[in-house]
Amino acid sequence: MNRLEKKAWVNLGGVLLCIVIAGPGVAIMVYMNIQAGLPGLISLFVTGLIVGLITYRRNIKSWAQLDEREKKILQKALVWSMSVFILFMYCASFAVFYIVGAKNPIPAYILPVLFLSGLFLMIFVQSAALLIQFAKEHYDG
Amino acid sequence: MGSGQLSNQIRRLRFEKGEMTQQQLADLVGVTRQTIIAMEQGKYAPSLPLAFRIARAFGVPLESVFQYEPIHPSQ
């Protein structure tokens, strides 16, 4: 297993950990409204910030150590994850529009929840894309 | 511009160069062993700087390491 594969597994683990830590809080927030779910929002924000900072530091450090083939694999995974992020934000925005209605207000917490969910999805897709590319390489021989 | 097939003689040149291992070549040219494996299997086409580094590692011209066969040659 090379460095990128290890990184992908660590990121997948991080995303799952965030879901375990922040997920119940967000669920409470969504179903019982903002007052009861405020700790969930804070825990989501803090875990998102920690994971984001760790991922950013690791990316900066590891980018210089990658060779050109690994950089291409990572770039492809980044393109996939960005595409999924944009698609998710696009669909989520319109989903809110259709669920709530055109002229009704939406709770403010929906915006960070959508954005952070998109970020977690992005990290998940990036890690999965890396692992799929390496698995395909191993499978081809 | 037509597409083409890039082939290489890395595996043969390694053995001609005193049975150089993939790891030794990888260290010489500054890539991972997996990249050398991918190139030998024709799954990865290296950048021009890396191609030159590989040729220099073997002490041969670039054309002795990499060959390009156009599938649809332009007229």
Backbone of each chain as ProteinMPNN parsed JSONL, in Angstrom:
{"seq_chain_A": "MNRLEKKAWVNLGGVLLCIVIAGPGVAIMVYMNIQAGLPGLISLFVTGLIVGLITYRRNIKSWAQLDEREKKILQKALVWSMSVFILFMYCASFAVFYIVGAKNPIPAYILPVLFLSGLFLMIFVQSAALLIQFAKEHYDG", "coords_chain_A": {"N_chain_A": [[0.846, -1.2, 0.0], [0.634, 2.145, -0.973], [1.597, 5.653, -0.255], [-0.532, 7.385, -0.983], [-2.736, 5.69, -1.015], [-2.876, 4.987, 1.678], [-3.45, 7.503, 2.732], [-5.948, 7.931, 1.607], [-7.471, 5.941, 2.896], [-7.243, 6.886, 5.537], [-8.573, 9.352, 5.311], [-11.14, 8.46, 4.645], [-11.783, 7.127, 7.008], [-11.74, 9.344, 8.707], [-13.912, 10.849, 7.763], [-16.009, 9.078, 8.328], [-15.77, 9.028, 11.102], [-16.423, 11.684, 11.715], [-19.094, 11.662, 10.955], [-20.106, 9.917, 12.835], [-19.568, 11.346, 15.192], [-20.719, 13.933, 14.811], [-23.095, 13.47, 13.533], [-25.459, 12.51, 15.086], [-26.039, 14.848, 16.541], [-26.669, 16.666, 14.514], [-28.879, 15.403, 13.452], [-30.666, 15.624, 15.591], [-30.894, 18.377, 15.621], [-32.105, 18.907, 13.156], [-34.577, 17.563, 13.354], [-35.716, 18.471, 15.757], [-35.543, 21.1, 15.741], [-33.68, 24.266, 15.874], [-32.819, 25.111, 18.538], [-32.524, 22.874, 20.261], [-30.674, 21.526, 18.827], [-28.326, 22.95, 18.715], [-25.82, 22.28, 20.005], [-25.139, 20.181, 18.319], [-24.7, 21.489, 15.884], [-22.489, 23.014, 16.566], [-20.67, 20.984, 17.211], [-20.483, 19.774, 14.724], [-19.359, 21.861, 13.25], [-16.894, 22.201, 14.599], [-15.688, 19.628, 14.328], [-15.61, 19.485, 11.555], [-13.897, 21.627, 11.011], [-11.518, 20.78, 12.274], [-10.941, 18.387, 10.887], [-10.708, 19.459, 8.332], [-8.468, 21.192, 8.61], [-6.445, 19.351, 9.328], [-6.454, 17.696, 7.059], [-5.741, 19.565, 5.107], [-3.138, 20.326, 5.93], [-1.862, 17.844, 5.724], [-2.154, 17.403, 2.99], [-0.638, 19.488, 1.854], [1.907, 18.815, 2.807], [2.265, 16.241, 1.733], [2.04, 16.552, -1.025], [4.422, 17.445, -2.203], [5.963, 15.201, -1.995], [4.968, 13.414, -3.759], [5.151, 11.555, -6.85], [5.05, 12.182, -10.46], [3.07, 10.522, -11.628], [1.473, 9.774, -9.461], [0.557, 12.297, -8.766], [-1.063, 12.845, -10.959], [-3.034, 10.888, -10.628], [-4.113, 11.762, -8.205], [-5.033, 14.286, -8.998], [-7.045, 13.551, -10.782], [-8.804, 12.314, -9.018], [-9.454, 14.547, -7.478], [-10.804, 16.112, -9.343], [-13.06, 14.501, -9.783], [-14.168, 14.579, -7.183], [-14.681, 17.313, -6.824], [-16.533, 17.708, -8.852], [-18.641, 16.124, -7.953], [-19.208, 17.493, -5.601], [-20.102, 19.996, -6.563], [-22.333, 19.147, -8.013], [-23.816, 18.044, -5.922], [-24.318, 20.359, -4.325], [-25.801, 21.818, -6.115], [-28.067, 20.139, -6.559], [-28.964, 19.943, -3.895], [-29.618, 22.595, -3.298], [-31.771, 23.032, -5.025], [-33.453, 21.077, -4.065], [-34.117, 21.997, -1.513], [-35.494, 24.263, -2.314], [-37.715, 23.124, -3.609], [-38.82, 21.573, -1.55], [-39.353, 23.328, 0.611], [-40.511, 25.481, -0.616], [-41.06, 28.3, -2.814], [-41.368, 30.868, -1.684], [-41.13, 30.65, 1.011], [-39.412, 30.931, 4.179], [-36.178, 29.534, 5.053], [-34.604, 27.677, 7.702], [-31.645, 29.052, 9.159], [-29.595, 27.3, 9.817], [-29.577, 25.349, 7.92], [-27.933, 26.051, 5.809], [-25.035, 25.955, 6.595], [-25.088, 23.221, 7.253], [-25.693, 21.99, 4.83], [-23.444, 22.807, 3.345], [-21.244, 21.734, 4.811], [-21.948, 19.047, 4.709], [-21.626, 18.649, 2.012], [-18.858, 19.042, 1.851], [-17.886, 16.868, 3.363], [-18.863, 14.816, 1.777], [-17.375, 15.321, -0.471], [-14.721, 14.776, 0.392], [-15.078, 12.084, 0.921], [-15.699, 11.074, -1.659], [-13.348, 11.744, -3.01], [-11.465, 10.137, -1.655], [-12.549, 7.611, -2.185], [-12.344, 7.6, -4.962], [-9.576, 7.62, -5.302], [-8.927, 5.129, -4.142], [-10.34, 3.423, -5.844], [-9.023, 3.854, -8.289], [-6.442, 2.886, -7.688], [-7.079, 0.265, -7.009], [-8.029, -0.656, -9.441], [-5.707, -0.523, -10.896], [-4.143, -2.466, -9.569], [-5.733, -4.661, -10.114], [-5.565, -4.87, -12.879], [-3.048, -5.777, -13.084]], "CA_chain_A": [[0.0, 0.0, 0.0], [1.478, 3.341, -1.026], [1.207, 6.784, 0.602], [-1.848, 7.913, -1.358], [-3.765, 4.736, -0.582], [-2.984, 5.152, 3.132], [-4.119, 8.785, 2.936], [-7.361, 7.744, 1.246], [-8.118, 5.189, 3.984], [-7.315, 7.775, 6.706], [-9.639, 10.322, 5.055], [-12.42, 7.741, 4.75], [-11.987, 6.947, 8.444], [-12.051, 10.669, 9.266], [-15.291, 11.205, 7.386], [-16.917, 8.219, 9.101], [-15.683, 9.498, 12.497], [-17.206, 12.929, 11.788], [-20.521, 11.311, 10.891], [-20.451, 9.315, 14.14], [-19.528, 12.377, 16.239], [-21.617, 15.066, 14.576], [-24.363, 13.03, 12.934], [-26.614, 12.555, 16.002], [-26.325, 16.253, 16.856], [-27.328, 17.273, 13.356], [-30.206, 14.785, 13.352], [-31.497, 16.276, 16.623], [-31.106, 19.754, 15.19], [-33.037, 18.95, 12.03], [-35.911, 17.104, 13.727], [-36.278, 19.172, 16.925], [-35.296, 22.517, 15.464], [-32.337, 24.775, 16.129], [-32.402, 25.273, 19.936], [-32.058, 21.596, 20.79], [-29.584, 20.997, 18.011], [-27.176, 23.855, 18.652], [-24.561, 21.55, 20.24], [-24.853, 19.399, 17.103], [-24.126, 22.399, 14.888], [-21.144, 23.372, 17.03], [-19.8, 19.803, 17.062], [-20.256, 19.608, 13.288], [-18.43, 22.913, 12.841], [-15.565, 21.928, 15.172], [-15.098, 18.437, 13.694], [-15.317, 19.861, 10.163], [-12.717, 22.495, 11.018], [-10.344, 19.966, 12.624], [-10.648, 17.496, 9.749], [-10.262, 20.315, 7.224], [-7.101, 21.654, 8.866], [-5.545, 18.19, 9.265], [-6.386, 17.28, 5.659], [-4.997, 20.592, 4.373], [-1.719, 20.191, 6.298], [-1.351, 16.585, 5.16], [-2.079, 17.558, 1.544], [0.505, 20.358, 1.535], [3.134, 18.057, 3.088], [2.429, 15.051, 0.894], [2.067, 16.899, -2.457], [5.817, 17.543, -2.65], [6.577, 13.871, -1.996], [4.355, 12.562, -4.781], [5.752, 11.646, -8.178], [4.108, 12.751, -11.431], [1.932, 9.624, -11.844], [0.609, 9.897, -8.289], [-0.098, 13.606, -8.855], [-2.141, 12.715, -11.957], [-4.107, 10.105, -9.99], [-4.741, 12.642, -7.215], [-5.765, 15.33, -9.72], [-8.265, 12.937, -11.309], [-9.699, 12.137, -7.868], [-9.918, 15.883, -7.091], [-11.805, 16.521, -10.344], [-14.278, 13.744, -9.477], [-14.769, 15.033, -5.931], [-15.218, 18.664, -7.051], [-17.733, 17.557, -9.682], [-19.708, 15.614, -7.082], [-19.536, 18.581, -4.678], [-20.915, 20.979, -7.3], [-23.605, 18.485, -8.309], [-24.535, 17.927, -4.65], [-24.804, 21.683, -3.933], [-26.833, 22.161, -7.106], [-29.267, 19.341, -6.255], [-29.434, 20.282, -2.554], [-30.246, 23.914, -3.376], [-33.079, 22.895, -5.655], [-34.274, 20.237, -3.187], [-34.652, 22.915, -0.493], [-36.443, 25.109, -3.037], [-38.946, 22.371, -3.866], [-39.403, 21.079, -0.292], [-39.841, 24.443, 1.434], [-41.341, 26.371, -1.432], [-40.316, 29.428, -3.368], [-41.438, 32.118, -0.899], [-41.035, 30.372, 2.45], [-38.042, 31.032, 4.701], [-35.551, 28.297, 5.528], [-33.755, 27.923, 8.881], [-30.28, 29.419, 8.781], [-28.647, 26.191, 10.013], [-29.569, 24.49, 6.729], [-26.817, 26.421, 4.913], [-23.782, 25.269, 6.966], [-25.263, 21.757, 7.207], [-25.548, 21.61, 3.416], [-22.064, 23.026, 2.909], [-20.362, 20.756, 5.449], [-22.287, 17.73, 4.147], [-20.968, 18.633, 0.696], [-17.414, 18.854, 2.058], [-17.659, 15.48, 3.776], [-19.105, 13.998, 0.585], [-16.235, 15.555, -1.36], [-13.581, 14.0, 0.908], [-15.432, 10.676, 0.734], [-15.576, 10.739, -3.09], [-11.924, 11.814, -3.363], [-10.818, 8.94, -1.123], [-13.06, 6.454, -2.931], [-11.784, 7.669, -6.324], [-8.175, 7.184, -5.194], [-8.889, 3.689, -3.894], [-10.819, 2.74, -7.053], [-7.956, 3.903, -9.298], [-5.363, 1.964, -7.303], [-7.607, -1.104, -7.092], [-8.089, -0.972, -10.87], [-4.304, -0.747, -11.291], [-3.744, -3.774, -9.03], [-6.524, -5.697, -10.792], [-5.024, -5.014, -14.236], [-1.739, -6.419, -12.967]], "C_chain_A": [[0.88, 1.249, 0.0], [0.881, 4.5, -0.21], [-0.2, 7.303, 0.317], [-2.983, 6.994, -0.905], [-3.995, 4.868, 0.927], [-3.783, 6.413, 3.454], [-5.62, 8.651, 2.669], [-8.109, 7.004, 2.349], [-8.278, 6.058, 5.225], [-8.453, 8.777, 6.528], [-11.025, 9.675, 5.16], [-12.786, 7.539, 6.214], [-12.397, 8.245, 9.112], [-13.481, 11.079, 8.991], [-16.288, 10.381, 8.206], [-16.951, 8.643, 10.574], [-16.521, 10.76, 12.685], [-18.692, 12.634, 11.783], [-20.97, 10.754, 12.238], [-20.53, 10.391, 15.222], [-20.643, 13.413, 16.034], [-22.996, 14.66, 14.08], [-25.559, 13.103, 13.873], [-27.022, 13.98, 16.343], [-27.092, 16.927, 15.73], [-28.744, 16.714, 13.207], [-31.161, 15.419, 14.363], [-31.891, 17.675, 16.171], [-32.181, 19.834, 14.106], [-34.451, 18.594, 12.485], [-36.518, 17.883, 14.894], [-36.062, 20.673, 16.835], [-34.044, 23.032, 16.174], [-31.921, 24.775, 17.597], [-31.81, 23.979, 20.496], [-30.812, 21.1, 20.049], [-28.356, 21.876, 17.943], [-25.854, 23.154, 18.965], [-24.15, 20.713, 19.03], [-24.186, 20.252, 16.054], [-22.69, 22.759, 15.254], [-20.196, 22.184, 16.846], [-19.489, 19.54, 15.595], [-19.217, 20.605, 12.793], [-17.013, 22.595, 13.32], [-14.917, 20.722, 14.489], [-14.739, 18.731, 12.231], [-14.049, 20.683, 10.071], [-11.451, 21.686, 11.286], [-9.948, 19.073, 11.448], [-10.107, 18.294, 8.566], [-8.819, 20.741, 7.39], [-6.093, 20.509, 8.744], [-5.35, 17.767, 7.812], [-5.541, 18.264, 4.851], [-3.497, 20.47, 4.637], [-1.107, 18.944, 5.664], [-1.192, 16.708, 3.646], [-0.861, 18.377, 1.13], [1.817, 19.588, 1.695], [3.355, 16.967, 2.05], [2.549, 15.387, -0.591], [3.494, 16.891, -2.995], [6.478, 16.172, -2.759], [6.033, 12.963, -3.096], [5.119, 12.666, -6.094], [4.659, 12.006, -9.188], [2.887, 11.852, -11.676], [0.94, 9.732, -10.69], [-0.137, 11.237, -8.303], [-1.252, 13.561, -9.85], [-3.329, 11.961, -11.376], [-4.869, 10.98, -9.0], [-5.559, 13.73, -7.905], [-7.09, 14.793, -10.273], [-9.294, 12.768, -10.181], [-10.276, 13.484, -7.423], [-10.99, 16.381, -8.051], [-13.132, 15.809, -10.073], [-14.974, 14.318, -8.24], [-15.361, 16.432, -6.089], [-16.503, 18.6, -7.861], [-18.912, 17.096, -8.83], [-20.159, 16.701, -6.103], [-20.468, 19.594, -5.35], [-22.303, 20.399, -7.587], [-24.466, 18.382, -7.047], [-25.13, 19.28, -4.257], [-25.936, 22.125, -4.846], [-28.14, 21.449, -6.754], [-29.854, 19.737, -4.902], [-30.155, 21.631, -2.558], [-31.645, 23.8, -3.954], [-34.014, 22.029, -4.808], [-34.917, 21.103, -2.11], [-35.744, 23.782, -1.107], [-37.775, 24.394, -3.217], [-39.617, 21.906, -2.592], [-40.07, 22.221, 0.476], [-40.794, 25.349, 0.644], [-40.587, 27.635, -1.787], [-40.288, 30.632, -2.428], [-41.335, 31.897, 0.609], [-39.584, 30.482, 2.928], [-37.491, 29.656, 5.081], [-34.711, 28.623, 6.757], [-32.3, 28.144, 8.456], [-29.3, 28.246, 8.897], [-28.575, 25.268, 8.814], [-28.332, 24.775, 5.871], [-25.485, 25.779, 5.313], [-23.894, 23.753, 6.925], [-25.085, 21.267, 5.769], [-24.098, 21.689, 2.974], [-21.123, 21.975, 3.496], [-20.656, 19.335, 4.962], [-21.621, 17.568, 2.782], [-19.477, 18.392, 0.825], [-17.08, 17.416, 2.446], [-17.83, 14.546, 2.581], [-17.918, 14.108, -0.373], [-15.003, 14.74, -0.921], [-13.826, 12.504, 0.692], [-15.208, 10.251, -0.722], [-14.104, 10.754, -3.515], [-11.192, 10.555, -2.901], [-11.239, 7.702, -1.911], [-12.455, 6.432, -4.339], [-10.326, 7.217, -6.34], [-8.108, 5.668, -5.057], [-9.35, 2.902, -5.117], [-9.711, 2.712, -8.111], [-6.821, 2.935, -8.972], [-5.823, 0.5, -7.396], [-7.644, -1.559, -8.546], [-6.683, -1.299, -11.392], [-3.831, -2.125, -10.82], [-4.437, -4.896, -9.798], [-5.974, -5.958, -12.194], [-3.649, -5.686, -14.223], [-0.677, -5.397, -12.799]], "O_chain_A": [[1.756, 1.403, 0.851], [-0.165, 4.367, 0.426], [-0.96, 7.618, 1.233], [-4.041, 7.452, -0.472], [-5.132, 4.862, 1.4], [-4.662, 6.41, 4.315], [-6.448, 9.185, 3.407], [-9.228, 7.372, 2.705], [-9.306, 5.996, 5.899], [-9.213, 9.031, 7.463], [-11.961, 10.27, 5.696], [-13.93, 7.747, 6.619], [-13.279, 8.264, 9.97], [-14.176, 11.59, 9.869], [-17.279, 10.909, 8.712], [-18.003, 8.625, 11.214], [-17.237, 10.899, 13.677], [-19.463, 13.264, 12.507], [-22.057, 11.066, 12.724], [-21.427, 10.37, 16.064], [-21.401, 13.724, 16.953], [-23.954, 15.424, 14.197], [-26.579, 13.692, 13.515], [-28.211, 14.287, 16.425], [-28.047, 17.666, 15.969], [-29.682, 17.441, 12.883], [-32.312, 15.714, 14.043], [-33.037, 18.101, 16.312], [-33.048, 20.707, 14.133], [-35.417, 19.232, 12.066], [-37.743, 17.945, 15.003], [-36.373, 21.414, 17.767], [-33.431, 22.321, 16.97], [-30.767, 24.466, 17.89], [-30.747, 23.981, 21.118], [-30.006, 20.347, 20.597], [-27.43, 21.581, 17.187], [-24.86, 23.392, 18.278], [-22.962, 20.555, 18.751], [-23.231, 19.824, 15.405], [-21.802, 22.808, 14.403], [-19.065, 22.348, 16.387], [-18.379, 19.134, 15.251], [-18.318, 20.26, 12.027], [-16.052, 22.702, 12.557], [-13.745, 20.774, 14.113], [-13.704, 18.288, 11.734], [-13.224, 20.477, 9.181], [-10.434, 21.874, 10.618], [-8.78, 19.01, 11.064], [-9.174, 17.866, 7.887], [-8.03, 20.668, 6.448], [-5.031, 20.664, 8.142], [-4.226, 17.51, 7.38], [-4.73, 17.86, 4.018], [-2.686, 20.506, 3.711], [0.007, 18.976, 5.141], [-0.231, 16.194, 3.074], [-0.146, 18.024, 0.192], [2.716, 19.68, 0.858], [4.464, 16.781, 1.548], [3.104, 14.593, -1.351], [3.752, 16.4, -4.094], [7.433, 15.993, -3.516], [6.566, 11.88, -3.338], [5.667, 13.719, -6.422], [3.488, 12.121, -8.827], [1.788, 12.357, -11.908], [-0.272, 9.776, -10.901], [-1.3, 11.315, -7.909], [-2.299, 14.165, -9.617], [-4.482, 12.335, -11.593], [-6.098, 10.956, -8.949], [-6.655, 14.063, -7.453], [-8.115, 15.475, -10.242], [-10.482, 13.039, -10.357], [-11.442, 13.563, -7.036], [-11.969, 16.999, -7.631], [-14.196, 16.426, -10.125], [-16.189, 14.52, -8.231], [-16.43, 16.711, -5.547], [-17.449, 19.341, -7.597], [-20.027, 17.601, -8.96], [-21.349, 16.819, -5.809], [-21.484, 19.994, -4.783], [-23.316, 21.078, -7.423], [-25.676, 18.602, -7.087], [-26.304, 19.357, -3.895], [-26.908, 22.733, -4.399], [-29.192, 22.082, -6.663], [-31.07, 19.856, -4.756], [-31.183, 21.79, -1.899], [-32.591, 24.397, -3.439], [-35.229, 22.225, -4.829], [-36.106, 20.969, -1.823], [-36.789, 24.006, -0.496], [-38.836, 24.98, -3.006], [-40.845, 21.841, -2.531], [-41.207, 22.095, 0.933], [-41.751, 25.9, 1.189], [-39.601, 27.992, -1.141], [-39.287, 31.347, -2.379], [-41.441, 32.843, 1.389], [-38.649, 30.172, 2.189], [-38.247, 28.735, 5.391], [-34.162, 29.72, 6.856], [-31.801, 27.51, 7.526], [-28.302, 28.19, 8.178], [-27.63, 24.489, 8.686], [-27.754, 23.862, 5.281], [-24.852, 25.125, 4.484], [-22.925, 23.065, 6.604], [-24.417, 20.263, 5.521], [-23.58, 20.782, 2.323], [-20.307, 21.394, 2.781], [-19.745, 18.519, 4.818], [-21.12, 16.496, 2.443], [-18.885, 17.651, 0.04], [-16.129, 16.823, 1.937], [-17.053, 13.61, 2.391], [-17.51, 13.13, -0.998], [-14.338, 14.105, -1.739], [-12.916, 11.757, 0.333], [-14.608, 9.21, -0.989], [-13.662, 9.894, -4.277], [-10.402, 9.976, -3.646], [-10.414, 6.859, -2.261], [-12.097, 5.369, -4.847], [-9.889, 6.525, -7.26], [-7.342, 5.002, -5.753], [-8.813, 1.831, -5.401], [-9.482, 1.686, -8.752], [-6.302, 2.251, -9.855], [-5.064, -0.379, -7.804], [-7.329, -2.71, -8.85], [-6.491, -2.207, -12.201], [-3.198, -2.862, -11.576], [-3.839, -5.93, -10.096], [-5.917, -7.1, -12.648], [-3.159, -6.114, -15.268], [0.499, -5.742, -12.683]]}, "seq_chain_B": "MGSGQLSNQIRRLRFEKGEMTQQQLADLVGVTRQTIIAMEQGKYAPSLPLAFRIARAFGVPLESVFQYEPIHPSQ", "coords_chain_B": {"N_chain_B": [[-4.942, 15.896, -35.344], [-3.573, 12.726, -35.087], [-4.046, 9.78, -32.971], [-1.735, 7.741, -31.075], [0.529, 4.993, -30.346], [2.465, 4.495, -27.549], [5.424, 2.92, -26.871], [7.919, 1.178, -24.875], [11.339, 0.41, -23.919], [12.149, -0.165, -21.38], [12.239, -2.326, -19.543], [13.941, -4.177, -20.89], [16.28, -2.642, -21.126], [16.912, -2.285, -18.443], [17.736, -4.826, -17.681], [19.888, -5.135, -19.333], [21.531, -3.302, -18.22], [23.099, -4.363, -16.122], [21.205, -5.927, -14.695], [19.491, -4.111, -13.344], [17.355, -3.148, -10.712], [13.783, -2.463, -10.434], [13.312, -0.703, -8.358], [15.814, 0.487, -8.013], [16.062, 1.918, -10.424], [13.861, 3.566, -10.128], [14.639, 5.113, -7.923], [16.82, 6.404, -9.05], [15.673, 8.079, -10.995], [13.799, 9.473, -9.607], [11.111, 8.703, -8.961], [8.281, 6.621, -7.918], [8.402, 3.034, -7.331], [6.121, 1.85, -8.275], [5.388, 3.502, -10.355], [7.366, 2.989, -12.246], [6.733, 0.325, -12.761], [4.157, 0.665, -13.874], [4.851, 2.066, -16.179], [6.467, 0.197, -17.543], [4.562, -1.691, -18.11], [3.128, -0.369, -19.936], [1.023, 1.22, -19.152], [1.221, 3.757, -18.287], [2.142, 6.844, -19.567], [5.061, 8.608, -19.507], [6.019, 11.984, -18.474], [7.75, 14.427, -20.515], [10.185, 15.454, -19.267], [10.646, 13.358, -17.379], [10.939, 11.179, -19.073], [13.336, 11.887, -20.344], [15.038, 11.798, -18.122], [15.003, 9.08, -17.562], [16.145, 8.028, -19.895], [18.694, 9.153, -19.662], [19.526, 7.887, -17.347], [19.994, 5.353, -18.274], [21.901, 5.943, -20.082], [21.483, 6.296, -22.805], [20.101, 7.458, -25.999], [16.914, 9.195, -26.142], [15.17, 8.056, -28.008], [15.915, 5.436, -28.006], [14.794, 4.403, -25.809], [12.049, 5.06, -25.721], [9.402, 4.548, -28.019], [7.324, 5.733, -30.592], [4.405, 4.94, -32.176], [2.415, 5.98, -34.643], [-1.104, 5.693, -34.98], [-2.991, 6.753, -36.7], [-1.49, 8.185, -39.014], [-0.665, 11.541, -39.881], [-1.207, 13.082, -43.018]], "CA_chain_B": [[-3.774, 15.151, -34.898], [-3.972, 11.348, -34.83], [-3.54, 9.189, -31.736], [-0.662, 6.789, -31.337], [0.875, 4.022, -29.313], [3.803, 4.71, -27.004], [6.003, 1.712, -26.271], [9.244, 1.474, -24.303], [12.281, -0.706, -23.743], [12.707, 0.005, -20.035], [12.544, -3.631, -18.947], [15.122, -4.734, -21.559], [17.436, -1.817, -20.777], [17.266, -2.562, -17.041], [18.495, -6.082, -17.603], [21.178, -4.903, -19.998], [22.318, -2.432, -17.327], [23.485, -5.136, -14.928], [20.008, -6.369, -13.98], [19.053, -3.046, -12.446], [15.989, -3.411, -10.22], [12.825, -1.367, -10.643], [13.496, 0.251, -7.272], [17.038, 1.263, -8.29], [15.749, 2.877, -11.476], [12.933, 4.547, -9.554], [15.426, 6.033, -7.095], [17.674, 7.202, -9.941], [14.913, 9.093, -11.742], [12.961, 10.225, -8.668], [9.684, 8.326, -8.933], [8.056, 5.42, -7.121], [8.535, 1.777, -8.069], [4.83, 1.611, -8.941], [5.391, 4.265, -11.613], [8.21, 2.223, -13.181], [5.929, -0.854, -13.146], [3.091, 1.135, -14.775], [5.468, 2.414, -17.475], [6.888, -1.043, -18.209], [3.352, -2.376, -18.589], [2.5, 0.483, -20.955], [-0.199, 1.826, -18.629], [1.461, 5.165, -17.982], [3.076, 7.547, -20.459], [5.727, 9.601, -18.662], [6.21, 13.334, -19.002], [9.003, 14.545, -21.273], [11.352, 15.489, -18.364], [10.895, 12.03, -16.794], [11.457, 10.34, -20.163], [14.754, 12.234, -20.503], [15.778, 11.302, -16.953], [15.141, 7.629, -17.717], [17.132, 7.805, -20.956], [20.022, 9.487, -19.106], [19.885, 6.854, -16.366], [20.521, 4.217, -19.045], [22.995, 6.435, -20.927], [21.126, 6.102, -24.22], [19.188, 8.515, -26.476], [15.492, 9.036, -25.808], [14.517, 7.171, -28.985], [16.244, 4.038, -27.705], [13.949, 3.958, -24.698], [10.63, 5.21, -26.063], [9.044, 4.551, -29.434], [5.947, 6.185, -30.833], [3.824, 4.416, -33.42], [1.127, 6.62, -34.897], [-2.17, 4.81, -35.496], [-3.525, 7.46, -37.859], [-0.486, 9.181, -39.365], [-1.159, 12.671, -40.673], [-0.655, 13.084, -44.379]], "C_chain_B": [[-4.22, 13.724, -34.543], [-3.417, 10.837, -33.524], [-2.484, 8.141, -32.079], [-0.376, 5.91, -30.152], [2.302, 4.285, -28.854], [4.29, 3.401, -26.388], [7.376, 2.067, -25.7], [10.054, 0.202, -24.086], [12.885, -0.697, -22.337], [13.127, -1.333, -19.421], [13.825, -4.224, -19.543], [16.385, -3.97, -21.144], [17.876, -2.028, -19.322], [18.133, -3.802, -16.935], [19.849, -5.958, -18.292], [22.108, -4.065, -19.123], [22.58, -3.183, -16.017], [22.306, -5.545, -14.069], [19.587, -5.356, -12.919], [17.615, -3.341, -11.993], [15.093, -2.209, -10.51], [13.013, -0.288, -9.583], [14.737, 1.12, -7.512], [16.772, 2.318, -9.362], [14.833, 3.985, -10.938], [13.685, 5.579, -8.717], [16.286, 6.961, -7.955], [16.912, 8.349, -10.597], [13.91, 9.848, -10.877], [11.472, 9.955, -8.773], [9.522, 7.096, -8.042], [8.212, 4.175, -7.998], [7.252, 1.462, -8.847], [4.759, 2.342, -10.28], [6.226, 3.546, -12.668], [7.422, 1.002, -13.687], [4.863, -0.441, -14.16], [3.649, 1.48, -16.154], [5.862, 1.159, -18.24], [5.696, -1.793, -18.792], [2.597, -1.556, -19.626], [1.222, 1.149, -20.486], [-0.031, 3.31, -18.346], [2.493, 5.741, -18.94], [3.745, 8.659, -19.663], [5.767, 10.978, -19.309], [7.553, 13.375, -19.737], [10.233, 14.634, -20.35], [11.68, 14.118, -17.765], [11.462, 11.085, -17.855], [12.943, 10.612, -20.38], [15.585, 11.712, -19.337], [16.011, 9.8, -17.069], [16.203, 7.311, -18.765], [18.546, 8.074, -20.44], [20.479, 8.448, -18.09], [20.475, 5.634, -17.064], [21.706, 4.636, -19.936], [22.747, 6.211, -22.407], [20.236, 7.258, -24.671], [17.73, 8.177, -26.162], [14.795, 8.015, -26.715], [14.835, 5.697, -28.738], [15.371, 3.487, -26.579], [12.476, 3.969, -25.102], [10.435, 5.244, -27.567], [7.575, 4.965, -29.563], [5.482, 5.703, -32.187], [2.483, 5.081, -33.657], [0.117, 5.64, -35.492], [-2.778, 5.433, -36.75], [-2.533, 8.546, -38.263], [-1.083, 10.301, -40.227], [-0.462, 12.692, -42.006], [0.213, 14.318, -44.626]], "O_chain_B": [[-5.16, 13.552, -33.767], [-2.438, 11.376, -33.008], [-2.361, 7.715, -33.228], [-0.968, 6.066, -29.084], [3.232, 4.299, -29.661], [3.647, 2.845, -25.498], [7.928, 3.125, -26.004], [9.527, -0.911, -24.072], [14.004, -1.169, -22.134], [14.215, -1.462, -18.858], [14.689, -4.71, -18.813], [17.42, -4.57, -20.85], [19.065, -1.957, -19.01], [19.124, -3.832, -16.205], [20.826, -6.589, -17.89], [23.329, -4.118, -19.274], [22.302, -2.669, -14.934], [22.394, -5.516, -12.842], [19.359, -5.7, -11.759], [16.77, -3.734, -12.798], [15.564, -1.106, -10.788], [12.889, 0.901, -9.873], [14.724, 2.323, -7.252], [17.198, 3.466, -9.234], [15.004, 5.165, -11.246], [13.402, 6.774, -8.793], [16.461, 8.138, -7.64], [17.437, 9.453, -10.739], [13.242, 10.763, -11.359], [10.662, 10.878, -8.684], [10.495, 6.591, -7.482], [8.163, 4.246, -9.226], [7.296, 0.884, -9.933], [4.142, 1.855, -11.227], [5.849, 3.495, -13.839], [7.44, 0.687, -14.877], [4.68, -1.105, -15.18], [3.008, 1.223, -17.173], [5.622, 1.061, -19.444], [5.804, -2.444, -19.831], [1.56, -1.982, -20.134], [0.419, 1.599, -21.303], [-1.013, 4.035, -18.184], [3.582, 5.191, -19.102], [3.063, 9.567, -19.189], [5.576, 11.125, -20.516], [8.381, 12.475, -19.596], [11.232, 13.963, -20.611], [12.85, 13.753, -17.654], [12.356, 10.288, -17.57], [13.723, 9.681, -20.578], [16.704, 11.239, -19.532], [17.082, 9.302, -16.719], [17.053, 6.445, -18.56], [19.479, 7.328, -20.738], [21.67, 8.16, -17.98], [21.347, 4.959, -16.518], [22.42, 3.788, -20.472], [23.679, 5.967, -23.174], [19.674, 7.966, -23.836], [17.376, 7.018, -25.945], [13.959, 7.229, -26.271], [14.113, 4.815, -29.203], [15.227, 2.275, -26.418], [11.748, 3.008, -24.855], [11.195, 5.882, -28.295], [6.723, 4.594, -28.756], [6.083, 6.014, -33.216], [1.513, 4.788, -32.957], [0.441, 4.861, -36.389], [-3.046, 4.742, -37.733], [-2.71, 9.707, -37.896], [-1.869, 10.068, -41.145], [0.719, 12.365, -42.116], [0.757, 14.481, -45.718]]}, "name": "protein", "num_of_chains": 2, "seq": "MNRLEKKAWVNLGGVLLCIVIAGPGVAIMVYMNIQAGLPGLISLFVTGLIVGLITYRRNIKSWAQLDEREKKILQKALVWSMSVFILFMYCASFAVFYIVGAKNPIPAYILPVLFLSGLFLMIFVQSAALLIQFAKEHYDGMGSGQLSNQIRRLRFEKGEMTQQQLADLVGVTRQTIIAMEQGKYAPSLPLAFRIARAFGVPLESVFQYEPIHPSQ"}
